[in-house]
Amino acid sequence: MILYNVTVSIDPNVHEDWLKWMRESHIPDVMETGCFIESRISRVHGEEEGGLTFAISYVAESQGLYDQYTNEYASKLQAEHSARYSGKFAAFRTMLTILDEFKK
């Protein structure tokens, strides 16, 4: 399985609108692609400079589904985010391969 993580530092002046939009629009749009089986949004705690930081994680069942997302959907969805919050965020993306899971 693949864990796709997007870490976003968002301007505190727009973070409430951003969270609402992420929960109600962006994350549902990403999940609607059918490429991911779960997602979550987490608050990153630590030293922050000029913003509040969040991690949005998506799980794909295979590299092929993750590749489908990046090839067919990512550009459009990222462009929507950039247009809406231009100049108000910084983001970086990480793709990880899940080797094992341990749940209680």
N, C-alpha and C positions, 0 to 999 in steps of 0.2 A: 504494500500500500504506500501511497505517496501523501505526505503532509505538505501542503502549500501554505506558507505563512506570509502575510503582508503586515509589516509593522509601519504604523502611521503616527507621526507626531502632528497634531492638529492645533491650530491657534485656539487658545482658550475662549476667545470671543465668539467662535462659531462651533465649539465642540458639542453643544447640546443639539443644534440643528444637524450637525454631522452624524451624531449617534442616532438620531431619529431617522435620518435618511438612510444610513447604513442598515438599520434594523428593518425598516419598512420597504425599502426599495433595492438598494445595491446588493446586499447579501441574498435576499430572495431572488433577484435576477441572476446572480451567479449560480445559485442552487438550481434554478429553473433550467440551466443548460444541461442538466442530467449528468454532468461530469464528476460531481462530488456527492458523497453519501452523507456527509455531516459537516457542520461548520460551527464555529464559536467565536465570540468576540471577548477579549480579555483586556483588562487595564494593566499596563506595564507600570510598575512602581520603581522609583529610583530617581536619580538626579536628572532633571529635565531642564532644558534651556529653551524658554519661549514657547512651550506647547505642552499639551497633554498627550501621552503616548498610549496607543492601543495596538494589540496584535489580533489580527483576524486570521483564523486558521481554518483550512478546508481539507478534507480527506477524500482522496480519489482512490478507487480500488486498484487502479493500475497506472503504469506509466503512459499507456496508450490513451487513457481517459484524460490524464493531465495534459498530454500533448495535444489532444483534441481541443481542450479548453484554451490552451495558449495559442493554437493556430486559428481557431474559428471564432473565439469570443473575447479573449482578453483585451485586445486593442480597443474595441468599442466600449467595453465596460470601464476600462481605465481612462479612456478619453472623457466619458461622462463624468467621472469623479474629478478629473483634472479641470474640466470646464466649470463645474459647480464650485470647486474650492481652490481655484487658481491663486497661487501666492499665499495660501493659508495652511499649507501642509508640506511635509517631507515624508517620503515613503521609501521603503526598500522591501524587496521580495526575496524569499528563501524557499527552495524546494528541498525537501528531505525525504529519504526513503525510510519508512518505518520498518525496523528490523524485528522488534518484539513489542508486545503490549502486555501490561500487567494491570489487571483490574481487580478490585475487591468484590 
